[in-house]
Amino acid sequence: MAIRSGATVCTAWATTQPCRRRLVVDRSSRLLQLPCLSTTFPPVQMQRTCTPDYKAGALHAASAATQAQAGDEVLLESPGHFRIYKSGKMDRLNDPTVTPAGLDVATGVASRDVVLDADTGVSVRLYLPKLHDNHPSSTKLPVLVYFHGGAFLIGSADDAAYHSYVNALAAAAGTLVVSADYRLAPEHPLPAAYDDCWAALRWAAAPSTQDEWISAHGDASRLFLAGDSAGANIVHEMLVRAAASGDGPRMEGAILLHPWFSGSEAIEGELPAVPVFNGMIWSYTCPGAVGGADDPRINPLAPGAPSLETLPCERMLVCAAEKDVLATRIRAYHETVAAGACRADWFESEGEDHDFFLGKPDCQSAKQLLDRIVAFIAEG
């Protein structure tokens, strides 16, 4: 998740920071103009919903008026996504609509859920594309493990937008997709999401634990990782963990769609507001991060970060959107990876913003992006 039109940060909070300039919001562009500052959030306080229309552990979206009456100021907000208060409380503003697994009539893709850990509730949703009559029974499908985005704060594998997107991806690419449903911050601060996704990846790749669909139809030797925004950040972390583990799975390919990376300071060509806003979100999702926004999990280009030249995948597709304020940092990441052993391709969607393909799946740019992903997978 990146700064997008309408994102706001509490000006009162900014002026209380020692030796920092006053925060200014440019109302004409509605984009934050912020100095770089460090952030420490107070302990998170939650009010949970007792209604069953959202996932277990979801937060009650209290009204802004109620919060104001309690003297709780809004610290930062991403409209339509989330609102974080100075006290540490958070409202989820995204549409909580979920879609059950089953047969998708439009694509012919079948899906079902598998619980990996009953204690934590971590699960995956499997997607099996329609097998045509001329498909040889001996020919198995590539396995793609997908991680959804949402700044580690919102989203799920059964979110309607992600369910629809992964159905289309599985059908177009002819891949068996394992979509990981991980625990969210702030109820479960990072590294919980990373740990859950690592468990899902190892489950998908390990012959001893494979599901019947993977055993019958999946070729785990052709393993791909993919994700968008925070999910693409997870893709990177999975590659780093696989390299460090010594016995982790090796991926044929990795697809990073508009990856969420940041740092404590803006890089050349990046608006100063960008790392500030994203650094604040990072400190909220990962309060124990060593180095703050220069933790190598959010800033893989930081000094001392694991090398990007030895990532355990044969090839990588890094995708950005022209109007995404993260594009400059994404390109720097791509250039660094491309200098190493992994072949790294670049694809940029002209005139588009962050994660546009989820909200506009039928637009020409979204179709072009999907075609590029399908071609990348088929190259093997």
Buried (B, 14 or more C-beta within 10 A) or exposed (E): BBBBEEBBBBEEBBEEBEEBEEBEBEEEEBBBEBBBBEBEBEEBEEEEBEEEEBBEEBBBBBEBEEBEEEEBBBBBBBEEBBBBBBBBBBBBBBEBEBBEBEBBEEBBBBBBBBEBEEEBBBBBBBBBBBBEEEEEEEEBBBBBBBBBBBBBBBBBBBBEBBBBBBBBBBBBBBBBBBBBBBBBBBBBBBBBBBBBBBBBBBBBBEEEEBBEBBEEBBBBEBBBBBBBBBBBBBBBBBBBBBBEEEEBBEBBBBBBBBBBBBBBBBBEEBBEBBBBBBBBBBBBBBBEBEBBBBBBBBBBBBEEBBEBEEBBBBBBBBBBBEBBBBBBBBBBBBBBBBEBEBBBBBBBBEEBBBBBBBEEBEBEBBBBBBEBBBEBBEEE
